[in-house]
Amino acid sequence: MRANLYGKTSIISTAMLGGRSNEQWIAQYSSSHQHPVNRACHTFGIPTIVISLALFLAAIFIHWLWIYALALFLFGWALQFIGHAFERKAPEFFHDWRFLFVGVRWWTAKMRGKA
C-alpha cells in the first residue's frame, strides 16, 4: 500500500514539474531574467511578495496587518513588472502558470550563488 501511495505522489509531482528537474526550471527562469535591472527587481520583489503572504496569514489573527500585506504584495509585483519592462519580455508565468512557483526557487538559488 505504501509503495502505491508514494508512486501516485511521484506521478503527480512529475506531472506538475512537466518532466523537468528543479535545475531545469531555474535555468529557464534565469534565461528570461538577464537584464541587471530585472534581476535586481526580482531579487527584492520576490521576498517582498513572500513576506506579504506571511503577513496575510498573520492578518487572520491580527486584522490590521492586511493593509501592510496588501501594500507589500502590490509593491513586490510592481517590481516584477518593472523588471520585465527592462527585460522587454513577458513574465514566464504568462506562458506556463507553474513559473509562479519557480521564482522563490530561483531567488534561493541566486542567494546561494547558483543562478
HELIX and SHEET records of a PDB file:
HELIX    1   1 ARG A    2  LEU A   17  1                                  16    
HELIX    2   2 ASN A   22  SER A   31  1                                  10    
HELIX    3   3 PRO A   36  ALA A   58  1                                  23    
HELIX    4   4 HIS A   63  LEU A   65  5                                   3    
HELIX    5   5 TRP A   66  GLU A   87  1                                  22    
HELIX    6   6 GLU A   92  PHE A   94  5                                   3    
HELIX    7   7 TRP A   97  PHE A  101  5                                   5    
HELIX    8   8 GLY A  103  MET A  111  1                                   9    
END                                                                             
